[in-house]
């Protein structure tokens, strides 16, 4: 519509007149054509109905007679439709079937299959009519007519041509009429526009427009002329004011020149202040990105050196306890200056020597000429060629944190603005430095807390392990008791055993005792040993041979089954003195080392066990003081991280296959034996673990008694235990010493047996009972037995024996505690002790 807005008024008026007349003619024409079409359609329907009525009346008789009269209807009645070319199809229906059709060349399938409801309807380009035929009393058929709409379409084309011609003629007349009348409006407007352009272009406000009538345009021209008169008068006044203003501008220009000079000075001062604020912001951002104290101080000094052009910058940290300043950071651009001052981080000076005591009160000190100050610090600056300096206190919570010192070579070279900037900067530096120190202290405290938490978590895990061990100790010891006990019986009372059988039985007995000792020692992971076991002399070389035989299935048979070859080399030095210790613990430690070495050689390799005397720690009389056991493999080795952490509990590089308890257990064994462990390893070249034992004089050791306690006189003993094998084992051990033993498989059964023996007058001398039994446990059994016979000794034989002894958790009414698996020597010693006490 932009083009319409840009047209002249005369053309706009022409278009408005023509558009209005054209729209009016179109509405009239549309109404006329619509009326004509509706009227024509009604007439057409009426004509078709009339034709259908005629055809129906002529078809009454043939329809009444039925079949055989179809041709007569088609030839005489329907053929008359040829006179009406617009009827394209016709049919007579007898009920629901087509009776006759017109024209005959149209197939019957093209006609409706059955007549429709009476009435006419327009479909696409045809008029379709169904009309019933009756004989006066009932409906006997239906007339079907289909007429084209060609005549109506011809009428529509004719109406369109007439309307088009009429519109063209009307448009021409409207155009001529509008061209004649538009001048009445456009001519005054054009004259007014030309006058306005002339005034605007020539600035001649004396020109006036000519009025051509008293209508609204005439009034507009009068107003326009009045406006020109007013503008002419104001223009004259404005010219007068302009001349007057020029004089005033000349006077004001002189004043402005003086103001410009003053403003330039102020602007320069503001620019310096803005530069300092920008520098302050830059330094603040730089130090806020850092969290360590040294970095914050160095960044602040470097920024001052680059942007404030100072020759030297330094920060001293204040120690309130000693009233000293400690050099925290120093920045010197000139190497020669650095040599003269010889200031370095960590150097200290008392606050009194610096002459800066007022900084403690938060005051900034400016030294205009350092040569005029007698204190040590200004004198050192003057000797280095720094003639002026500024010392700004770093205050945190109104307490002195440190002092920022900057210096220049020139005398009195710091302005008051620079000193104020340094004072503002000091607050940010002090806060950042204080936060950095707090962060460091917090980080240190956090690291200490994390290490403490890790230690506590590790202790909890060890405690859980020990508690789990105490829970399963009873079952493990019950299972081990028959193995160890019957092996001991065979060794003691079967003289006809072969040497090989004795050797194997010794292995079985030793392995079982080691497992029992291992279960007892698991407790040491969460509780320190209160009383050390008695240390016995042992042959280190013989122990190594035993462990090699015991672990042979692991390093040889299993490995060979996987197609892996592990070569075992045992190099035992002769003359190794006996080592004082606990053989089962040392055997377990060596077993762990061998298994670790095999795991470190997944593709096979060489495993070497070697003993030797220490070549470093010899006494003055050339007597060796240490025995060394080395386990060397040619496996994958350990990196520095693994080597550093390998002795930590639960640290393992084997994934789910490892528990992380092997090497820590070895370490604990060596600690308990006052020895030490050394580990040498290199990735890809293998590992050597060295166990170093001190050689002690046997006289200093309290060896455990090796002789068995003498067997007591034959006793009548009651043994109560719910484990059949354990009852049988204890019975055979005691009967082999000549005692009479009766067994019971539960607490109530034992009480019944004890009462029957009392009733017979042959009470039991001693009762041995298990602790954990169903329905009636060992504590309740002991309580009831003591109630009946307080003098009868009661021995508690339990898998928790070692834990109860170490905890001091001895149940009431119990005279002695024995651990499973029972040892013959311990059993005899306990019987002898209780029998002697009973006699006394």
N, C-alpha and C positions, 0 to 999 in steps of 0.2 A: 504493500500500500504506500510505499515511499514515493513512487512515481506520481500517485494521485495527489499527495500533499504538495509536491513541487509544481503542479500545474497552475496556470494563471487563473484568476477568479472567473474570467469570462468563460473559459473552458470548463471549469468546475460547475458553473451555472448551467451550461449546455448539457453536460453529462447528467446533472441532477434532473433536469426537465425530461430528457430522453429516457432515463432510467425509470422515472415515475410513470410516464405514459406507457412504456413497454411492459412494466409489471402489471399495470391495470388491464391492458389488452390481453396479456397472457392469462390472467385470472378469468376474464370474461370468456375467452376462447375455450379454456379448459372446462368451464362450467357448461358451455354450450355442447361441446363434443361429448362430455360425460352424459348429459341428458339424452342426447341423440342416441348414444350407444345403448343406454339402458332401455330406451323406448323401442329401439330396433330389436334388442334381444327378446323383449316381451312379445313383440309382434311375430317374431320368428318362431317362438315357442307355440304361440297360438295357432300359426299356420300349420306347424307340424302336428299339433293335436287334432286340428280339423282333418288333415289328411289321414291320420290314424283312425279317426272316427269313421270316415268314409270307408277305409279298407276293412275295418272291423264289421261294419254293417253288411258289406258285400261278402264277407267270409263266414257269416253265421250258418248258412245252409250247408256249405261244404264241410264245415267243422262238425256239424250235427251228424252228417253221414259218415264222416271219419275217413279211413284209408281208401285210396283210389281217386280221391278228388284233389290231390295235391297239384297235379299238373293243371287242372282247370283253374285253381286259384292263382297259380304262377302265371298262366298264359292270359287269363282274362282280367284278373283283379290287380295283381302286382305289376303286370307289364305296363299299366297305365302310369306308373311312376316315371316312365321315360320322359314324360312331358316336363318333369321337374328335375333339371340336371344336378341340383344340389343334394338330392337324396342319393347317397352313395350305397346304402344297404337297407334292406327291409326284410322282415320275417314274420310269419304267423306261427305261434306256438299253440299246440293242442295239449293243454296241461303243461307238463315240463319238457316236452319234446318239440323239436323244430318241425313244423308241419309243411311250410312252404317258405321259399327264400327268393330274394331278388338282390342282384342279378344272379342268374344260374351259374355263371362262371366263377363265382366265389365259393370256395369249399365250405362244406357244412361245419368243419372244425373251427373256422374263423368266426362263426357266429357264437354268441353266448351259449353256454351249455344248458342254461335254464333261464327263464324270464326273470327279470328283476321286479322290484316293487314299482307300482304305478308312479309315473312322474317323469319330468324332464331334467337333465343335468348337462352341463358343459364339461367336456373332457378334452384337454389339449386343443386340437383344431376341429372338434366335432361336437354336435349336439345329439345326445342319445335320449330316446323316449321309449318308455314302456307304458302301454295302455290296455286295460282289460277289455275282453269281448264278451258280451252276455246276450242270451236269447230272450231276455225279459224277465227270466226267473232265476237264472244262475249264471255264474262265470263259466264260459266254455273254452276260452282261449285268451291269448295275449298278442297284441301287435307290437313289433319292435321296429323302430325307425332310427336311422343314423344319417344325419345331414351334415355337410361340411359348412365351414364358416367363411367361405370365399367371398360371398357377397358382403359380409360384415367387414372383412379385411379391406375389400375394395373401397367401402365407405370411409374407413379410417384413413386410407391413403388420400382420398379425395378431400376429406376434412383437413388433413395436414397441409395439402397444397394451398387450399383456400386460406388457411390461417397464416401461412408463410407469406403469401402475396399481400394479405391484409396488413401484416406486421411491417413488411418493407415499406408499403405506402404510408402507413401511419408514422414510421420512424422518419421518413423523409419530410413529412409535414411538420413533425415535432422539431426536427433539426432547424428547418427554416424559421419556424416561429420563435425558437429559443435564440437563434442568431439575431433576430430582430429585437427581441426584448432584453437581452443581456446587457446591452449598452446602457440601459437606465441605471444599472447597479455598478457595472465595471468601469464606466468612464469616469465618474467622480473618484473612485478608489485609485484608478491609475494616475489621475492628475495629482491626488494627494501623495501618492508614492513618489512620483517624479519630483514633487516639491521637497519632500523629505530628503531624497538623495542629493538634491542640489544643496540643501542646507548642510548636510553632513559632509559633502565633498569640499565645498567652498568656505565653510564656517561663516556663511553670510546669513545672520539671523534677521536681516531686514526683508527677506523674501516672504510673500504671503500667498496662500492658496486661494483660488477663486471658487466661491460657493455657487452651485448650480440648482439648488432647490432647498425646501424647508424640511426635508425628511431627516432621518437619522444621520445620513451621510453629510447633509448640510450642517447639522449640529456638530458632527465630528470635525469638520473643517474649521468651524468657528473656534472650537476648543483648541485645535492645533495652532491656529493663528495666535490665540491668546498665549499659549505656551511659548511660542517664538518671541512674543513681546517680552514675557517675563525673562526668558533666557538672555535676550539682548540686554535687558537692564542689569541682570546679575553679571553678565560678562564684563560690562563696563566697570561694575563695582569690583569684580575680581581682578581686573587689570590694575586698578588703583591699589588694591591690597597687595598685589604682587610686587609692585614697585616699592611699597613700604616694607614688605618682607625681605627684599634683597638687602636693604640697609640693615635690618636686624640680623640677617644671616652673617653679614660681614663682621658685625660686632660679636656674634656668638662664636664664630670660627676661631677668633683669637682666644676666647676662653677655653674652647674644646682642645686646642693645641696644647695648652698647659695641662688640661686633664689627661690627655693621651700620654704625655710624658710620665705623669704620676701613675697612671694605670699600667703602663709598661713595666715600671718598677714593681708594682704590686703583682703583675702577672708573672714576672720572673721569680718573685718570691714564692708565689703559689705553685709555679712549675717545679721549683726545687722541693717544696713540700710534697707535691704529688709524686715526684720521683722517689722521695724518701718513703712515702707510704707504699708505693709500688714495690720498692726494695724490701720494705718490712713485710709486705704480703708475700713476696717471692721467698724471702728467708723463712717465713713462717710455714709456707707450704713445703719447702725443702726439708725442714727439720721435722715436720709432722709426718713425713713418710718414713722416718727412721725410728727405731726403737732402742738402739744402743747408745749409751751416753757419749762415747768417744766420737761416733759418727755425727751426732747432733752438734757437738762443739766444733768439730773440724768443718762441717758444712757452713755453720754460721760465720766462722772466721774467714773461710774462703770467699763467701759472698761479700763480706765487708772489704776484703782486700781487692776484689774485682770491681766493686761498684762504689765504694766509699773512698777508694784510693788511699788506704792506710798502709804504712810501711811495715807495721808489725801488729799482730793481734794475739792475745793470749787469754786463757781462762784458767783461773785458780779456783779449786774447790775447797771450801772451808770445812775444817774439822773442829767442831765446837768443843770437844773434850780437851784437845791440846792447844787450842787457839792458834792453829797453824793453817797456812794456805798451801795446798798441794797442787802442783802443776798438772792440769787435766788435758790441755791441748795448747799448741802454739803454732802460729802461722807466720812465716817470714819469707818475703819474696826475694830478698837479696841474700845469696849464700855468704857474702862477706859479713853481713849483719848477723847472720846465724852464728858465725864463728866468734864474733865479739861477745854476744850475749851468753852463748853456751847454756841456753835453757833447754831442758828436755822433760819429757813426761815423767811424772813421779817425784820431781825435785820439790823440796818443801822449804818454806820460809815462815817465820812467825809473823802474825798480823802486825805486831808492833814494829818489826823491822821494815815493813813496807811503807809505813807512814799513811796507811789507808784505814786507820781504825774507825774513822767516821762512817765508812761503808757499812759497818755493822749496824748502824742506826738507819740504814736505807738512804744515805746521802750520796749523791754523785760528786766525785772529786775531779776537778779539772786542773791539770798542771800546765800552766801557760809556758813556763820555762823550767825544764827539769834541772838545770844547773843551779837554780836558786833553792832547791830542796835538798836537805842534808840526809834524808833517810836512804836506806840501802837500795831500795828498788828504784827510786828516781835517779840516784847516782849511777846505777848500772845502766839505765836508759841513756843518760847523758853521755857516759863514756862510750856507748855504742853509736852515738850520733843522733839519737832520737831526742829532740829538744822539747817536744810537747806531747802530752798524753792525757787521756781521759780514762778514769776508773769508774765503772758503773756497777753497783751491787746487784747481784742476782738474788732476789728475795722470794721466799716461798713461805706463805702463812706468817708473814712479818718476821721471819727468821732468815739470817744470812745463809745462803746456799753456796755462793761463790762470788767471784769478782771478774768482770770482763774488762780487760785493759787493751786499749788501742793507742798507737803512737805514730807520730810523723816526724820527719827530720826538721821541718821548719818550726820556728818559735811562734807560739800563739796561733797555730794553724787550724784550730777547731772553732767553728762558729757556734753560736748559742743554739741554732737550729739543729746542727749535727749532734750536739750534746743531748738535746731533747729527743732526737731520733734514737740515739743509743739508749737513753733511759726507757723509751717505749719498747725497743727491741729486747732489752734485758728482761722485761716481764715475760715475753714469749719464750725466750731461751731458758729462763729459769724454770718455767712451768714444764716445757718439753724435757729438760734435763732431769727435773724431779720425777716426771712420769716415767722416763726411761730407767732411772734408778729403781723406782718402784716396780717397773716391769721386770727388770733383771732379778730383783729380790723375789718377786712373785714367781718368776720362772724357776728360780732356784728352789723355792719352797714347793712348787708344783712337782719338780723332778724328785725332790726328797720324798714328797707324799706318794708319788707314783711308785718309787722304789719300795717304800714302806708297804703300799698296798699290794705290790707284787709279792713281797716277802710274806705278807699276811695270807694272801691267796695261796701261795705255795705251802705255807704251814697248814692251811686248812685242807689242802689236797693231801698232804702227808698225814694229817690227822685222820682224814677220811679213809686213807689207805690202811692206817693202823687199826682203825675201828673195824674196817671190813675184815682185816686179818684176824682180829679177835673173834669176829663172828663165824669165820669159817675154820678157825683153828681146831675146834672140837671135832668137826667132821673129818678134817685131814688127819688129825692125830688118831682118830678111831680107825681110819683106813690103814694108817702106817703101823699101828701097833702090832697086828698079827705078822706083818712082814719082818719088822725088826726083832720082835720077840721070838718067833719060831726060828728065824735064822740064828739068833743067839743060842737057843736051846740045841739046835743041831750042832753048832760049833762046840758047845760045852759037853754034850752027853752022847755024841755019836763018834766013837773013836775010829770007826772003820771007814771014815770018809776019805776019798782020794784027795791028792794035793790040789787037783784042778777044782774039785767040788768045794774044798775049803776056801780056795781063792775066790770062787764065784760067790759063795755065801758071804765072805768078808765084804765083797763088793756090794752085795745086796744090803747087808747090815749097815755098811758105811753110807751108802746112798740114802737109805731110809732115815738114818740119824741126821744126815745133812738136810734133808727136806724138813724134818721136824725142827731142826735148829733154824732153818730159814724162816719157817712160819713164826717161830718165837722172835726172831730178829726183825721181822717186819714192823714190830711195835716201835723199834728204834727210830723209825722215820718221823714219828710225831712225839716221841718222848725220849729225853736223854737217859742214858743208862745210869741208874743210881749206884749200882754196885757192879764193878767190872768182873767178868768171869775170870776164874783163875787161869793164868797163862801157863802153858806146858811146853816143854821143849819138843821140837818136831824136826824131822829130817826133810829139808826143802827138796832135795833131789828125789827122794822116794815119793813125796807128795806129787811132784810133777809127773812121775811115771804113772801114778794112779790116775791122775786127771786125764792124761793122754789116753789111757786105756778106756776110761769111762766115756770120753767124748769121741772115741774112734768112729762110732756109727755116724756122727754128724759130719766130721771132717773127711771121712773116707767113704763109707758105704753110701750115704745119701748123695754125696757129691758125685761119686762114680755112677750112681743110678741116673743122674742127670747129664752124664757125659762130661763131667768136670773133674779135673785132676788136681788135688791139693797135696803137695809134697810136704810131709812133716819131717822137720829136722830137730832133733833134741840134742843139745850140746851142754852137758853137765860137767862143771868143773869138779875136780876131786878135792877132797879136804874142806868142803864147805861146812863150817860149824853149824851146830843146831841153832835154829831160830826159835825164839820164845814167842808163842802166840796161841791162837785158837785155830786148830787145824781145819775145822769145818768151814770157818769164815774164809780162810786163805784158799781152801780148795774151791769154794764157790767163786771167789774173785778171779782165780785163774781160769775157771770154766767160762766165766763171762768174757774174759779177754780172748780166749780161743774162739768162742762162737762169734764175737764181733769181728775177729780177723777173717774167719771163713766167710761171713756176710760181705766183707769188704772186697772179696775176690770172686765175683760172680762168674768169671771166666776161668777160674782156677789160678794157681800160683804157688808160691813157696811160703810156708809157715815155719818159723824158727823159734824154738824155746831155748834160752841160754841162761846159765847161772855163772856167776863169777863173784870174786871179792872186789870190793870197791878199791879203785886205784887212786882216790883223791884224799880220803880221810883216814890216814894211817896214824897210829899213835907213835910216840917217840921210840918205843922199843920195836917198831916195825910190825906190830900186830894189827891186822885189818879190823876195822870197826864197823863195816857195813857189808851185808850180802846183797847182791843185785840179781833180780830175775827179770829177763828181757823177753818180750813177746813181739816178734817182728814179722810183718806180712808184706807182700809185694802187691797190695791191692790198690784201690783208687786214691787213697790218701784223703787228707782233709784240707780245706782252705782255711784262711786265717779266721774267718767268722766262726766256722764249725769248731776249729781248734780252741778258740777262745771260750766257747759256750758248751763244750762237750761234757764238762763236769756238772752242768746245771741239771737238777732233777727234772724229768719229763721232757728234756730237750732230745729230739731224735731226728735223724735224717732218713729213717727207714719208712716213713709214712705210717700207715696203719699196722705194719708189721712190728714196729718198735714201740717200747714203753718208755724209753728215756730213763730207765732206772739202772742200766748195767754199769756204766762208768761211774755214776754217782755212788753206787753201792761199793764199787772197788775203792773209790776215794775214801768213803766212810770206814772201810775195813783198814786201810793204811793209816788213817788218822787214829783209830783205836789201838793200833799196834805201834804208835809213835814213829811210823815210817813216813815215806812220802812217795808221790807218784810223779813221773816225768813223762811227757808226751812229745815225740818228735814226728812230724808228718809233713809230706809234700805232695801236692796234687799230682797224681799219675805215677808216683814213685813208692807209695806205701807208707806204713806207719810203724813206729816203734814205741811201745809202752814199757816203761821201766819202773819196776817196783823195788824200792830200796829199803832194806830192813836193818835196823840197828842190831849189832851183836852185843848181847848183855851177858853178864856173868850169871850162871844158873843159881848161884848162892843167893842172889838178890831176889829171886823169884820164889814165891810160895807155891810149890807144886802141889797139885791136888793129889790126894792119897792114891797110890796105885794098887795097894793091897786091898783086897775085898774084906769087908767086915766079916768077922766070924759069924757063922750061922748060929742062930739062936736055937734053943731046945725046941723039940717038936711042939707045935701049937695046933689048936683047933680053930680054924679060920672060916668065916662066912664071907663069900665074895658075891656082891650084888651088882649086876650090870645087864643092860638090855641088849648088848651086842654079843651074840653067841661066840664068835671067834675070840673076842677079848676075854670072856669068861673062861673059855678053854685054855687060852694062853696063860692067864694068871694062875689057873689051877695047876697046869703042868709045871710052871716055874716054882710054885710053892711046894708041890708034891715032890719035885726033884730034890728039894732041901729037906724032905722028911716030914713035912707038915700034913695035917689032915684038913682037907678043904671041902666045903659044901658050897654049891653055887645056887644063885637065885636070879631069875630073869626079870625082876622088877622090884619096886620099892615095897609094895604090899606083900609080895611073896617072901621077901627077905625078912620083913617083920614077923610074918607067921613062922618062918623057920627058926628065928631067934627065940620066940616065945616057947615053941615046942622043945627046943634044946634046954631052956631054963626049966621047963616042967619035968623033963627027964632027969634033971640034976646034973647035966653035962653042958653048961653054958659055953659059948664061944669065947676064946681068949681075945681075939681081935676081929673087927669087922672092916672089910674093904668095900666101899660103895662108890658107884659112879655119881656124877653131879646131875647131868641132864638126862632125865628119864621121864616117860609119860606118866601122867596121873599123880605120881608121888616122887618128887625129885630127891636128890641126895641130902639137901638141907633138912627137909622134913623128916627123912629117915633118921638122920643123926639126932634130931631133936627128940623123936619118940624113943629111940634106943637109949639115949642118955637119961630120959625120964624113967625108964625101967631099970637101967643098970649104969649108973654114973661112972663106975670104975672101968667099964669096958672101953679100951682105946678104939677110936674110929679113924680110919685112913680114907681120905677122899682121893680117888684116882680119876682124873678128868683131863680132857683135851685143853681146857683153859688153865691148866695148872701153872704154866709159866707166867701168864698174865696176872693171875690172882696173887702169886707170890710177889711179883714186882710192884703191884698196886697195894699190897698189904691187905687185900680183900679176902681174909681167911674167914669162912663162915663160922658161926658159933657152934659149939659142941664138936668141933673137928680137932683131932690131935695131930694130924699130919696130912700133908698134901703131896701127891705124886703126879707128875705129868705123864700123859700118853705121848709116845709109846713107853710102856714101863721097862726100865732097865733092871736086870737081876741084882746088880750091885746096890742101886738105890733102894730097891724093895727090901733086900736083906738088911741094909743099914738102918732103914726106918723101923723094921720089925724089932731089930736088936735094941734100938734106942727106946722104943715104946715099952718093950718088955722089961728093960732095966728100970725104967721110970716107974712101971707098975709095981715091980718087986720092992723098990725103995719106998 
